């Protein structure tokens, strides 16, 4: 949504989410994200539902490893799925034992 709004409105990247919230009347004019969501299934990407148990587990991980809730949720889902490798530029994940982070160059 944000990329399309930047393109349509000529808005800069900085503060784009806040700008879109302020100009929410523009949201119905955005449609490219709908195609992106439809493409997820065609790409064979598995979408994992977020359950209450995952959120509870994420909150424990946040306290244990000093993570923000979004990062804690990523770790909780990874553990549930038996995943140990993550591509991210976020060094906060380095505090989580058993997780290998690959940073973009």
Helices and strands as residue ranges (DSSP letters): H 2-9, H 16-22, G 24-29, H 32-42, H 52-65, H 69-81, E 85-87, G 91-95, E 100-102
